[in-house]
Amino acid sequence: MSDPQGPIGPNEAIKVTNIETFVLKNSWVFVKISTDAGITGWGEMLKDDAKACAAGALEVAGYLVGQDPRPVVHHWQAIHRGAFYRGGPIKTAISSGIDMALWDITGKCYGVPVYKLLGGPTRDRVRVYGEVSEKTGVNAMKVGPKSSRKAFKYIESPLFVDEVVERFKALRDHHGPGVDIGVDFHGAVQPPAALQLVKALEPYHPWFYEEIVQALNVDVMAEIARKTHIPLATGERIFTKWGFKEILEKRAATILQPDICYAGGITELRIIAGQAEAYFSPLAPHNPQGPCSLAASLQIAGCIPNFLAQERGDNEYMELLAEPLPAVENGHRPLPTGPGLGITIDEDKLMDLVGDPHPYGPQFDPDDGSVVDW
Ligand SMILES: [Mg+2]
């Protein structure tokens, strides 16, 4: 059943009554917040440590149940600063999922999309990237540095570098210059090998280089950024405005990729976009999650000026929605027009997918058995 749609007057009372969480077999984690007005809000959290996120969000009920859900920024502050030990992926994911759900409720109360509450729309259509094809309508993508060997060495041989370049060149030749192709290093390449690949791939015009090294190596990332004209992108493992401040100040990346499910939700991504604007940097929000993650990210695209593209243009999660989001056309997805996040979760279909998340998955170098990044 779909939620009753607003408006609820600003002075009419509404109170949070319950928080529930759902861990899915593919490790997506959903949070649902209910109210005494019958309006519900939905959010998503981190895929790693899925059960910890689900349990952590339930602990917030002690603060949130009984409160008006609409002072969302105030609740963000209370949840973040109410903890003595703050930030990090799990705690920020908990505040992000709850923030998303509270914005969803607030938009539904007033009968408008969240981007309208935040001063939008700043655009009508949102550039997306994902699987490029005529069928998907998507014309931008990203790939890993592909080779016949998955693990990277500290310093790579010319044979390995040539193979990565040949594979990327083949992809560029296949799609032509009209398709944007980013290269995601996943922070799995050590700095000397990363610089080898950065220089070797430059002639084939990557759209951007993503997570060229591990996100905490901000100084090393800044050093590599100064050695290439291809923009560096990072952000999926950086949390809150305080994390992105250092990236911007040190010019370590041009494109910021905060994830709405664990960088601090809608409230925080809007602030990070403002920080980025001051450095003439755009946002390209990260998103390997489900429909709440995409819908909330589209709300950000609809209320900020400095937007580049949204990860995930495909439709793989649409079965969880009562109504699919409007389809991608010419590389763009129209802004959702429904209230709140603009989606309605089909709870029966969601319950069918509830189960144990993916097991822990370390990866090893087949040459010597040592642990490698992935
Ligand atoms: Mg990535």
Residues whose N, C-alpha, C, O or C-beta is under 5 A from the ligand:
A	BS01	MG	D184
